[in-house]
Amino acid sequence: MRFDLASRTEEDRWALDILEGLREVIVPHDGLLEQVIAQFPDDYKRLSAQVDLLTGIDTGKYGERAAAIFNEWDDKNSWPSLAALQAFAFEQFNLPLDGAPARAALLAAVLGEVPNDLLYHGNVHYRKVMFHTIRLLATQIDGNFPYQPLLYSEDLMKLLVAAVIHDLGHEGGDNLRNGIYTPGYMEQKSYDHARDYFETLGLDPDFARDVEALVFCTDITFIAGDNSPCVRMKKIYRHFFLGGLGDSDEIENMLIGKMRRFEDNPRLSIMAMLLHEADIATSAGMTYEVSKSETVKIMQEFELDIAGPGVLLKFMKEQLGGSMVTPAAQQIFGAQMEEIMRQASADLASGVEKF
């Protein structure tokens, strides 16, 4: 059951109570926690105005509608905080507001406000991914998709915590270290930034390890092939739901290291796929103009001047397989993804080399 926002009152300040309690846990970053607390009421009000877009039944033209909101928040420098996004999600999905997961979710949101000015993997990216994660979860909950198990409250909370820290402290670039690919290197560092805080809050170790696995699987390093945790995670998801792996030995080879968390755990694989698709949605599922802008940003982050329709198509076709995978993502982003590829192909055919 969804949460009825109309039932909230100004006196109900559970999120602010948690944030204020974090003064005893988190080392403030130049007054960052106090800033989050001071801005929270306005941030939450601004975000609540988008309740239909984020959780409503009508998902038509989501990419265009979300792009307009993102542009407005960019122009006015008025992005709602990650804490407001977390609180909104917890209320909308009727999640427990008084346990360690709620405290961990808001603490992680504060960590995500530590300034990161990377062109692509910076603070705004964290917000975009959280926004898409909420939309995907709302669709997953309401979708009644065949053969997909229901997600429990604990599953939703794990995904929300993972979404807000998946690129925490990102350094730019990819997971090549001295020319050698290290699977999940920066994703693991992102989780490690929050690990001690989670332990301090008394977060259940199994809950935390699932969050760690979800974050780890957002590694989509282009040159890694089957060694990429994201590619392996997709194969595991297909094994559970699409019959993509018939050989039991092949799936066993996928379930090594942190990927062992997915063994006999189809719900976790759904959560990982939803996080992955939220992560790439702004680049591949909103509008062609947004995809062009995101491609330019990530190429500039690599200090490469090659962003163009060919690079975008290579990413969408070779890395993403030309489509979203989960039914929820197909419903929200599928048609627009096809349109983006069509426009990029047309540009490429007409001789456009760079955006």
N, C-alpha and C positions, 0 to 999 in steps of 0.2 A: 504494500500500500504506500502510495506517495504521501509526502507530508503536506498538509494544507498550510500554505504561508499565511493565509488569512487568520489562522489561529494563533499566530505569534503575537506577542505584545512587546512593547518597548522595555518592559521590566525584565523580560526573559533575556538574560545576558550571559548565557552559558559560555559562549565562545570568548567573550571578553574576560570572563572569570578565569578561563584556562590560560589565555594569553598573559594576564596579569600574574598568574601563578608561575609562569615560566621565568619570571625574574629570579627565582630561586634555583633555576636549572641551567639556563642558557647565559653565556657570556655576551652581554650586549655588544653590538658592532656599531660604534659611533652613534648610539641612541636609536639604533634600528628598531629594536623591539618597541620602544616608546612611540616611535613614528607609526608603526603598524597599528598599535593600540589606538592612537589618536585619530587615525584616518579610517579605522574600521567601520564606524557607523555610516559614513558617507560612501565608502567603497561598497558596503553590503547593499545599501539602498540603490546604488547605480547598477549593481549586478542583478538585483531582484527585478529590475525593469525588463530584464531579458529572460524572464522565466519561461515564456512561451517558446522562445527560440531554443533554449537549453533543454527543456524537459517536456514541451508540449507534444501533442500527437502529430501535428503537421510538421513533417520534416522536409517538405518541398522547398527547393531552392535554398537549402541550408547554407551551402557554400557562399552564395551571393549575399545572403542576409548577414552571415557572420563576417564576411569580408567588409561589409559596410560598417558594422559595429567596430571591428578591429581598426579600420581606418579612422573612425571618429575618435577612438581612444588614443590612437597614435598622434593624431593632429592636436588633440587637447592635452596630451600627456596625462591621461586620466584612467589608465588601466587599473581596474580593481586589484587589490592585493591578493596574493595567493591564500592568505588567511581567510579573506572574504569568500573566495572560491571554495575553499574547503568547508567552511561553515555552511554555505549554501548547499553544497552537495550532501553533507551529513543530514541537514534538515529535509531536503527534498526526498531523500531515500530512507527517511525514518530510521537512521542509524543511532546506536547508543551514544549518548552525549556525555556520559560520565565515567568512561573507562580509559584504560591506557591507550587504546587505539585512537580515540578522539584527541587525547593530549599529544600523542605522537604525530598525528596528522597536522595539528596546528603548529607544533614545534618545527616539523619539517617545512611547513609553509614559511615560517620566519627565516629558517636557514636559506630558503630559496630567494629571500629578498636581499641577501648579501650581494652587493653590486658585482655584476658580471657584464662587461660591455662588449662581449663578442658580438659580431654582426649577426650571426645566426644562432649560435648556442648560448645566447644570453638570457637575461631575466624575462624579456618579452616572450621568448620561445617557451619558457616554463609555463607562462600564463595561457598561451595558445593551446598547449598540450592539455592542460587542466580543463580548459573550456571544452575541447573536443572530447575529452574523457567523460565528462559529465553528460554530454549529448549522447555518446555511444552507450553509456550505462543506462540512460533513460530508455533508449531504443531497445537495448537488450532486455531490460526488465519487462517492457510492454509488448515485445515482439512475439512471444510464444512461438519461437522458431523450432521447427521439427528437429528432433534428435539432440537438442541442446539442453543440458540440465539447468535447472534454476540455480542462480548464484545466491549464496547465503549472505547475510549482512557482513559477516567476517570477510568474505571474499571481496565485497565492494570496498570495505575499509582498507584491505591490503592494496588494492589497485589504486585507490586515492592517495595513499601514502607513497607508493612507488612512483606515481605520476609526478608528484611535486618535487621529487629528488632525483629523477632519472638522469639529469645532466648537471647535477649540483657541482659547482666548481669546475665546470668543463674548461679545458685549456686550449680548445681549438684543435683543428686537424682531426686525425683519426688515430687508430690504435697501432700504427707502425712505430716501433721503437728501435732506432738504429737500423732501419730497413727490415726489421723482423716484426711480423704480426703477432701481437699479444692479445688473445681473445678477451674482450670485456675489460681491458685495462682501465680506461677512464670511467666506465660504468661502475666498476668495482670501487674506484676511488670515490665516486659520487656517493655510493652507499656508505663507504667507510667514514665519510664526513659526519654522517648521522648515527652511526652504530653506537657509540658510547652514550649518546643522548637517549637512544631507545632503551638501552640497558638501565640507565638511571631512572627512566620513567616506569620501569618494570614491565616493558612490553614482552609478551610471551615469546620465547625463543623460536618456536615453530612459526609463529606469525612473522617474526623478523626475517627468518630464513626464506620464507616465501616472498617477502618483499625484495630481498636481496636477489633472488632468482629472477623476478620480474624486471628489476632494473638491469641486471646482467644481460638479459635477452634483448635489450634495446640496441645492442651493438650491431650495426649493419654496415660494417666496413666493406667498401666496394670490392677490394681485391681479395677478400678472404675466402670467397666461395663457400663450400660446405663447412669450413671451419668457423664461420660466423655464428655466434650464439643465436642470432635472429633467424638465420636460415635453418638451423637445426630445430629451433622452436617451431617454425612453420611446418616442418616435416612432422613433428610430434603432433601438432594440432591436426594436420591432415590425416595422420594415422588414427586419431580418435574419431574424427567427424567426416572425413572425405574419402577414406579408404586409399590414401595415397601411398602407404607403405604396406605391402603385403608380406614382406619377408621379416620374420620376427628378429632375425639377426641384425637387420638394418636398423630397426627401431632401437634395439639394444645398444647399438653403436652410438646412437644419438644421446642416450641417457647416461652420460658420464659427467663427473664433477658436479657442478651446481645444477646441471640439467637433470640430475637424478630426482630433483624435487617434482618433476613432471610424471614420474612413474606412477601409473594407476591413478592419475589425478587430472582427469579431463577438465575440471573446472578451472584449475590453475592455467591450463593451456589456453582456455578462452580468455582469461584475464590478460595473459601475456600477449595474445593476438590483439585484443582491444587496445592495450597500451601501445603496441607497435603501430597500429593503424591511427591512433590519436597522434602519435609522434610524427608520422609522415603526412598527415592529412592536409596541413597547410601547404606543403610543397606539391601535393598531388591530387587534392580533392576539393578545392574551393573554386577558384577562377583561374583562367590562364594568366591574367595580369599578376595575380598573387603568386602563382607558380614561377613566373619569370623573375619576380622580385626575390623570392626565396632562393632560387638557383643562383642569382647574382651574389646574394649574401654569402652563401656557403662556399662558392668558388673564391670570393674575395677573402674569406676566412682562411682558405688554403693558399692565399696569395697567387691565385691563378686568374688570368684574364681570358677565360674560355667559356663563360656562361652563355649558352645559346640553346636553340631548340634541339640540337643533336644531343647535347649533354643531358637535357631534361628527359628526352625520350629514352636515352640509354638507362637512366635511373629508373624511369617508370616501367620500362619493358623488361630490363635485365634484372634489376633488383627487386621490383615489386610484382613481376610477372604480368604486368598490364592490367591488373584488377585488384580490388580489395578482396579479402578472403571471408571475413565473418559476415553473416547475414545482416547484422546491424550496420557495419561499415558499407556494405553494398547498397543498403537502403539509403544511407545518408550521402555517401560520396561517390557511389558507383557511376551514375550517369554523368556527373561532372568530370570524373576522371577520364571517361571516354572522350568527352568534349575537349578536355585539355590536350589529350594526345592527338586528337584530330587537328586542332589548331596548331600545335607544334609541328605536326607532319606537314601541314600546308605551308607554314613558314619555311621549313627546311626545303621543301620542294621549290619554293619561290626564290631560294638563294639566300635566305637569312642565315647568317653564321653566328652572330652574337646579339644578345639582348642589349 
